[in-house]
Amino acid sequence: MDKFAKIYHYFNLLSLDVVLGALAGMYFFAHLLGVKLNQEVYLLLALTVWIIYTLDHLMDAKKAKGGPSSLRHAFHLQHKRGIQSFLILAFVFVVILLFWKKELHFLIKPGLILAFSLALVLGLVIMLKKRLAFLKEFLIATFYVLGIALAPFVYVDKLIPVETYYIAGFYFLIAYINLLVLSQMDRAIDQKDGYGSVSMWLNEKMLSRMILLLIGVALLYGLMLLVFFRSYFHIYTGILLMILFIHLESFLKSSSNELSKRRVMELSFVLPFLLVLFL
């Protein structure tokens, strides 16, 4: 493994590519709404996303039957003490940052509402794992998009164009497809380790059909946005279509290298940073 590949390997294990994708998503909505967010807002989102994903990985690694099968969960279990220490530090820093920086005070109330809602829903999913497993990916995609769009939507001081909500819906569809494809890839691991997911409810063939149907719906949805929306919104729709096509290509690809396909799909969510070229 060369030096760059090794660095990215740990970058991926620590979910930093997911964090980068979330930052790109928030920039996407900020650019769409014409708002300029402070650097502290991006730092706050980065730490919050990392805390949530890392905490989830630690919990999954701990409850895996007979030890975790996935490389990421095994890594988190092996280095749990160090990771837990960083988690505590990150959480304390987030609290201090949120209350100390006046520029972030606009996020306290909506952020707490979103955090409480997330905790409530996740609590229900954990308690009713088998009954609600089919909703896991749907709920994660919902809170992911709400999380990355929260600051731009709250910060904007003008009427939000109705087109923005349709584009947010398109973003949700793509995030949902991403999670379903990843669930398809992780089917064997999820079943072995006892993780709840949509793969507990649908067999491989049915899940594949569901993914293809959603991709078809998303493509039609994206094309309708291009046809009916003003040209101002085309760049945003175009970027989301690029991410969708990457997912379609990865899903249909016959290659057995699922790790490579996973990384390509996760990195595709960084594409909204292309908007820096259109300031």
HELIX and SHEET records of a PDB file:
HELIX    1   1 LYS A    3  LEU A   13  1                                  11    
HELIX    2   2 LEU A   16  LEU A   33  1                                  18    
HELIX    3   3 GLN A   39  LYS A   63  1                                  25    
HELIX    4   4 LEU A   71  GLN A   78  1                                   8    
HELIX    5   5 LYS A   80  TRP A  100  1                                  21    
HELIX    6   6 LYS A  102  LEU A  107  5                                   6    
HELIX    7   7 ILE A  108  MET A  127  1                                  20    
HELIX    8   8 LYS A  129  LEU A  132  1                                   4    
HELIX    9   9 ALA A  133  LEU A  135  5                                   3    
HELIX   10  10 LYS A  136  TYR A  155  1                                  20    
HELIX   11  11 VAL A  162  MET A  185  1                                  24    
HELIX   12  12 ARG A  187  ASP A  193  1                                   7    
HELIX   13  13 VAL A  198  MET A  200  5                                   3    
HELIX   14  14 GLU A  204  PHE A  228  1                                  25    
HELIX   15  15 SER A  231  PHE A  233  5                                   3    
HELIX   16  16 HIS A  234  LEU A  252  1                                  19    
HELIX   17  17 GLU A  258  SER A  268  1                                  11    
HELIX   18  18 LEU A  271  PHE A  278  5                                   8    
END                                                                             
